[in-house]
């Protein structure tokens, strides 16, 4: 019976690894700007998950994983006494398809510029914006991951987007829907 329970436990951890290894690796890589260190952090996250009971993380597994990942990445940064800029290697993923080649080029340029400008925001604004728009977390989930209050998460996202919009359009009125 104990062996069966271990197999069940192994299955849910394997499922978690399968589902979250990619997003956690991307998140850690962006926080650390170091692919090798990111792999180590993600491996440590899953080792810590193995030590948890399923009941402890059931219902909030993604939040738990991203929180542990963030905390481990910050530990690594503190240990190395450096903070690095977040990088984004997937501009195409952020752009929605457009009908024509000119529209595609304009959107790509706009997306590239927005991602460049994202790196100029304070680290706390960059982090919550990425968690919201690249990982799809709710304000509550971001609050648990980042340690900011829900209202502060909302403020950081609002202020960051307002700053990005202002810098992106350099005083030009934003296009409809922008």
HELIX and SHEET records of a PDB file:
HELIX    1   1 UNK A    2  UNK A   32  1                                  31    
HELIX    2   2 UNK A   35  UNK A   51  1                                  17    
HELIX    3   3 UNK A   54  UNK A   57  1                                   4    
HELIX    4   4 UNK A   61  UNK A   80  1                                  20    
HELIX    5   5 UNK A   91  UNK A   94  1                                   4    
HELIX    6   6 UNK A  101  UNK A  118  1                                  18    
HELIX    7   7 UNK A  123  UNK A  133  1                                  11    
HELIX    8   8 UNK A  139  UNK A  146  1                                   8    
HELIX    9   9 UNK A  150  UNK A  169  1                                  20    
END                                                                             
